[in-house]
Amino acid sequence: MAKYKLYCSVIRPVVTYACETWSLKETIINRLTVFEKKNILRGIFVPKTKMVFGEYKPTRNWIK
């Protein structure tokens, strides 16, 4: 949850800086939504895994 709060308070404002002047069309809204879901939220909520001995194991910072 801390990563999501950081995203909402830091990253989202940077991406949408000066968006009051944008002429929002459906395509721009879709592109922003895809960017948010694909790049940001997937990295926060989907656990990273790697293949170890034929099985997927969650990766941790302390395991190499």
C-alpha positions in Angstrom: 0.0 0.0 0.0 2.9 2.3 0.6 4.0 2.0 -3.0 0.5 2.9 -4.2 0.4 6.0 -2.0 3.8 7.0 -3.3 2.6 6.5 -6.9 -0.5 8.7 -6.2 1.4 11.5 -4.5 4.5 11.6 -6.7 4.3 9.8 -10.1 0.7 10.6 -11.1 1.2 14.4 -10.7 4.3 14.3 -12.8 2.6 12.4 -15.6 -0.4 14.7 -15.6 1.5 18.0 -15.1 -0.4 20.8 -16.8 -3.2 18.5 -17.9 -5.7 21.4 -17.4 -4.5 22.7 -20.8 -4.8 19.3 -22.6 -7.8 18.8 -24.9 -8.7 15.3 -23.6 -10.0 13.0 -26.2 -10.9 9.4 -25.7 -7.6 8.2 -27.2 -5.6 10.2 -24.8 -7.6 9.0 -21.8 -7.1 5.4 -23.0 -3.4 5.9 -23.4 -3.1 7.3 -19.9 -5.1 4.5 -18.5 -3.0 1.8 -20.3 0.2 3.5 -19.1 -1.1 3.5 -15.5 -2.2 -0.1 -15.5 0.6 -1.7 -17.6 3.6 0.1 -16.3 2.8 1.3 -12.8 0.1 -0.7 -11.1 1.3 -4.0 -12.5 4.8 -3.3 -11.1 3.2 -2.5 -7.7 0.7 -5.3 -7.3 1.9 -8.3 -9.4 4.6 -10.2 -7.6 7.8 -10.8 -9.7 8.7 -14.4 -10.3 11.5 -16.3 -12.0 12.0 -19.8 -13.2 14.0 -22.0 -10.8 14.3 -25.7 -11.4 11.2 -25.8 -13.6 9.0 -23.9 -11.1 8.2 -20.3 -10.7 9.6 -18.8 -7.5 8.9 -15.3 -6.2 12.0 -13.1 -6.4 13.2 -11.1 -3.5 15.8 -8.5 -3.2 18.0 -10.7 -1.0 17.9 -13.8 -3.3 20.0 -13.7 -6.4 
